[in-house]
């Protein structure tokens, strides 16, 4: 990517912007292909979710992610550049697309500020292919027309344009100038919400047979494990919710980020009226500089009504042979997958407790230094899907999931995140989530099955996990 020494604030005028874009257009004409042009400015403090609410359009793609406890949030909407693919090589194909787009890209403004420069927002489904008619592709990259992000009290706005050799630069400059002016003094308007609460009178229905079918699937999985075909497999359930009025995904998202500040709240919209939203407790991968962070998150217990009950439940989880084995399977898989990339990982000798508002998990953070030549998507390709959402051995567990669950996962259990122009980025696992489509929504929750798993206990664990999203939907 070519970074030009131009200050977009000091040189801010419609004429200067038109001249700059004219030069970009001429360069695209000489090269014979369009160029991604990215303009970064710092603006007054903005809440990215409030910005997204103010300009939300169901017919436009968007990507939103936030972890309140870490002080960051990012929103991007509309489409400057997009790419989709499927199949076993989808991560490699996406990396090639990123490289090609950045190879021709031109950027101005401070690229070192938090969330500066163009970002590629990504959504990878659980499987490497999806069926016809599913709302999200197996792999989708989005460079939004605009992006607003906040980290550590600093807010950055980015405008992205695809400039071709015949682009009408005057209209492009006018659009960027209007956005530039708006973000420097944003006039929030409240989102248009339905008059009645969507959750009023909502009906919740089980998908694929209910409790009996799920417990039978778990018993079948335990049988497969006892015969030596598997060590672990994650079996999920789905519930469908229908309401009298349309759900507004961003209203639900606001509730999730307030209730689960230690999770990554997210919303991915496909531009056709459907959104995948959630509050994931699990980071798949974060890369900053040459440092990679991932984690093993497996083994669950509820929260207590009192401090002593809560402590007892946590202590029991730390002693649970079944949960410790499930957790170790996930950790060993992470280490095994990262080994061929030359990463030497460091991690605590014993798992920690990760406490959320309605559930607590066994948690082991893993840190490693990236060798030269290893990139973020190389690691995502190795890690996804982890045994925390799939199973192990992966080659045996993943095909069995489709046979035992009976519904398409789509983005549930998938990898959602972004890559910036320097190769840094963050991905989370699409858990504690729902697919929202007008007045209908499908919620997902799963449990890890290992030797000794009880069908009744695993059903109750999924009920506990459903509660967060169900409360968000019915309270929307």
N, C-alpha and C positions, 0 to 999 in steps of 0.2 A: 504494500500500500504506500502510495506517495503522500506524505504529509507536507503541505505547503506552509511556509512561515507567514501566514496571513492571520491577523487577529480579526475574527468576524464581528467583534463588538466595536473595536476602534474604527473599522472600515465599514460600519453598518450604514448602508444607504441603498435604496432600490437600484440606483445606477451602478454602484460597485458590485452588487450581487449579480445584476444582469451581465456585467462584463466578465465576472468570474465564471459564471455558467456558460457564457459564450465560448470562453477558452476551453472549458471542459467538453463542450459540444464539438469544437474543432478537433480536439484530441481524439474523441470517439470516432469522428469521421475518418481521421487518418488511420486509426487502428482497425476500422471496419467492424467495430463491435461496441455495444453500449458500455458505459462506465458507471460504477457506483460512486456517487458523490455524497460525502457526509460532512455536516456542519455541526460543530459542538459549541455550545455556550453555557456558561453558568448563570443561573437565574435566582430570583428570590425563593425562599423556602416554599416548596409545594409538596402536597401529599399526592403521590402518583395515583393512588386509588381514587381520590377525589377528582383528579384531572380526567381519569378514564371514565368515571361516572358522568362527568359533565358533558363528554362528547361521545358517549357510548352509542354505537349503532349496531344492531344485531346483524346487519348485512356486511359487516367488515370483520376481518380477522383481528384478533388481539391476543396478546400474551401478557399475563401479570404474575408476578411472584413477589413474596415478601416474607421476611422472618423478623418480626418485631423485636425479639430479644437481642438480635444482632444489629439492629438499627439500620436495616437496608430495605428498600423496596424499588421495584422497577416495573414500568408499564410501557408497552409499545402497541401501536394500532395502525391499521390500514397497511397496504402492501407496496413497498418499493421494489422488493425482489423476493422471489419465492422459488422453492425447489421441493419436489417430492420424489420418493423412490420406494422400493420394497425389495425383499429378498435377503439372503444371507449376507450380501455385501453392502447392505444399506449404510452402515456407519462409514465405510471406506468411500462410498459414493458421495456421501454428505461432506466428508473432509475434502474431497477433490473439488466439490462445488465451492466450498469456503475458500480454498486456495485460489481457484480461478477468479472468483469475485474480488478477492483482496488484491490479486495481482494487477488488476486494472483500476483499482479504487483510488480516489483522490479524497483526502480529508483535510479540513481546516479546523482550527480551534485546538484547545489543550487536550491532547489525547491521554494525558496522565491523570486527569481528574477521575474520581469514581464514576464508572459507567460512561466514560468518554468514548467517542468514536462509534463506528457501526457495530451492532451486535446481531448475531444470528441466533434467533430463538428457535428452539427445537422441541419437537414432540415425537417420540418413538413409541409405538405400540408395544404391548407385551410380546406378541409374536412378530416374526419378521415379515409376515404377510397378513392381510385382512380380507374378509369376504366382500363381495359386491354389495354395495348399498350401506356399508358401515360409515359412520359420520366422520371418522378421522383416518387419514392414510397411515400406512405402516411407518413412514418417516416423512416429516415435513420440516423444512427450514423456512423461517420468515425473517426478512430484514424489514422492519416497519418503516412507514413514511415518517413517523415521529416516535420519539422515545423520551420519557421523563423518568428520572431515577433520583433517589435520595439515599445518601449514606453518610453517617456521622455528621448530620446537620448540613450537609452540602447537597444542593440540587443541581442536576445537570439535565439540559434539554438537548436533544440531537434530532436534526432533520436529515433524512436520507432520501436521495433522488437517484433514479436511473436515467442517465443522460445519454441519448443516442445521437448519431450524426445529424439527424433531422429534427431533434427535439425543439419545441417552441419555447425558447429560453425565457422570453418575456413573461409568459403565463406561469412557467415554473418559478421564476424569480418572484412574481407577485404572490404566489401561494406561500413560498417560504417566508417572504417578508411579513405576510399576515400572521403566520404561525410564530415567527420570531417576536413580533410585537405582542402577541397574545401571551406567550409564555413568560415574557418579561414583566407582564402585569396581568396575571390570569384572573379573569372574571368568572368565578364559579357559578354555574347554574345548577339547581338541584335536578337529579335524574328524574325522568318521567316514570313514576311507579304506579302500579294498579291501585285503584281506590280501596279495594279490599285486600286483606292479607291473603297471600296465596295459600298459606297453610290451613286456612279456615275450611273445615269440612274435607280435608284431604284424606284420601284412602291409600293405605299401604298394603301391597300384595306381594306375596312370595313368588319368586321365579323358580321354576323347575322343582315343584313338588314339596317344598316346605321342609319342616324339621325332619320328618321321616326320611325323605330322600337324601338330605344332607348327612344324617347320621349313617345311613347305609353307604354313602360314598366314602365317609371316613373309615368305616369298618373295612370296606374293600381296600382302601389305601393301606391300612394297618396290615392287612393280609399280604399285600404286595411287598411291604417292608419285611415282614416275617419270613418271606420266601427268598429274600436276598436280592430282589431286583432294585430296591431303592433304599436310601438312608432316610430321606425326608421328601415330602411333597406338600405343597400348599394347596388346600382346597378352599375355594371361595364360594360365597353365596351372593345372590343379587336380590334386591327388593325394588319393586316398582312403586312409585308414588304418583298419584294423579290428584290434581287440585282444581278448584273452581276457576282460578285466575292464573295467568302465567307467572312462573317464577322469574324473579330478576336475579341473575347469577351474581351480580356485583353486590347486591344487598346481602345475599347469603355469604359472600366472601368477606364482607365487612364484619359479620358476626363471627365467622371462623377465626379471623385474625385477632379479634378481641378475646375470644375464649381460649385460643391456643397460641399464645405469643412465642412459645418455644418450638413451634412447628413452622413449616414453610407453607403458607397459604398460596394457592395458585388458581389461575383461571386461563384456559386455552379455548379460544373461540374459532370455529371453522369458517366463519363468514356466511354461513347458511342458516344461522339461527340457533345452532347447538353449541353448548359450552361444556367443557369438562373441568370441574372445580373440585377443590379439596383442601385439606390441611395435613400435609404429609409429615410424619415424625421422622422420616428416614432420608438422610442425605446419601445419595449414591456416590457422588464425587464432587470435590471442589479442588480447583487448581488455581494457585496464586503464585506467580513467578515460576519457580521450579519445584514448588512444594505441592504435593497432592494429599488430600485428606479424604478418607472414606470411613465407613463404620459398619460394624455388625450390630444389627438390632433385631433380636429374636428372643422369644420367651416373654410371656405376658402374665400379668396379674391385675386385679382391680385395685381401686383406691379405697381406703378405709374412711368411715364416717368420722372417726376421731384420729388424733395423732398416734395414739398407741395402736389402734387397729391398722392404720396405714403402715406403721413401722413393722408390725407383725406380718402383714401381707408382703412387704418388700423383703423382709428377712427370709420368709418362706420361699420366695422366688429365687433368692440367692442360694438357697439350699436344695432347690428342686432338681432332682436328678434328670427328670424328663426335660425341663426347660434349659438346664445347663448343657445337656447333650444337643438339643436343638440349636442353642446359641453357638456352640463350638463348631457344629457343622457349617454354619454360615461363615464364621471367622476363618475356618480352615479353607473354605472355598475361595474367599477373597485372597488369602495368601497364595493359594495354588494358582489362581488365575493371574495374579500380578507377577509371579515369579518369572515366567518366560519373557516379560518385558524388561527384566533386569532391575526391578524395584526391590529394595531392601526395606521392609516395613518395620516400624516400631509401634508397640501397643502395650497397654497395661497387662500385667500377668493374670489379673482376674477381672471379670466383667463388673461394670458399674450399674447403678440403677438410673434409669431415665424416667422421671416422673412427669406425666402429663395430667390434665385435669380429670380424666376419667379412666386412665389406665397407666400402668408402669411396666417398663420393659427392661430386660437385660441389654446392656449397651457397652460396646468396646470400640473406642475411636482408634483409627489406624492412620499413621502418617508415613509418608515416604518421599524421597527426593527423586524427581524425574531424571532419568538418564537422557543424554542428548539424543534427539530423534524421536523420543516418545511423546505423543501428544494426547490431549484430553480425550478425543474420540477413540484413540487406540485403547485407552483404559476403559471407557464406557463399553466398547465392543467386547472386551474381555469380561467385565463385571456383570453385564446385563444378560439375562435376568439372574439376580442373586438367588441363593436358596431361601432368602427371606420372603420371596414372592413366587418362586418357582419350585425348586427342589434340587436334590442331588442324588445320583448323577444327573446333570442337566439333560443329557440326551435321552434318558429314560423318563424323567419326571415330566418334562414339558408336554410331550405327546399324551401322556396319561391324564394330565389336567383337563384337556379338552373332552376326553371321554367321560370323566367323572363329574365335571361341572355342568355341561350341557348348555352353556351360553357363551357368547363371544365376549372376551374381556376388553377388547379395544385398547384404550389407554390405561385401563386399570392395571396396576403393576408395571406400567411402562416407565420410560425415562424422559423427564421433562426438564428443560433448562436452557442454557445459552452458552455461546462461545463469543469472546470478543476478538478484536483485530490482533491482539498480542498472544492469543492462544489460551488465555485464562478463561474461567467460567465455572459454572456450578450446575449440577443436575440433582434432582430429587426423584424419589420413586413415587409413582402415582397411586398413593394409598389414602385411606379415609376420604373417599372421593365419590362423586356422582356425575353422571351424564345428564345434563339439563336440556330439555327440548320443549320450550313453551310451558304448558301447564303439566308436563310429565317429566319425571326424573327417574333414573335408575341408580340406586346406591349399591356399593360393593363393600364386602368385608371378607377377610379370609383368615385361616388359622394354619399353622405349621403342624403337619402330622409326622410323628416319629414313632419308633417302637414304644409301646406303652401308652399311646394316646387314647383317650376316652372319647368316643363319639359324643356323649352327652356334654362333657366338659368343653370340647371344641366348639360345639354349637353355642354354648353360653359365652365363650370367648368372642365369637363373631357377633353375638347380640350386643356385647359391651362395645365393640368397635363400631357397630352401626349407630350407636346412640349419638355420637358427635354430629354426623351428617344429618341424621333424622331430625335432631333438634334444630339444625340450621335450616332445613327445608320447611319444617312445620311452623317455624317461627318467622319465616320470610314474609 
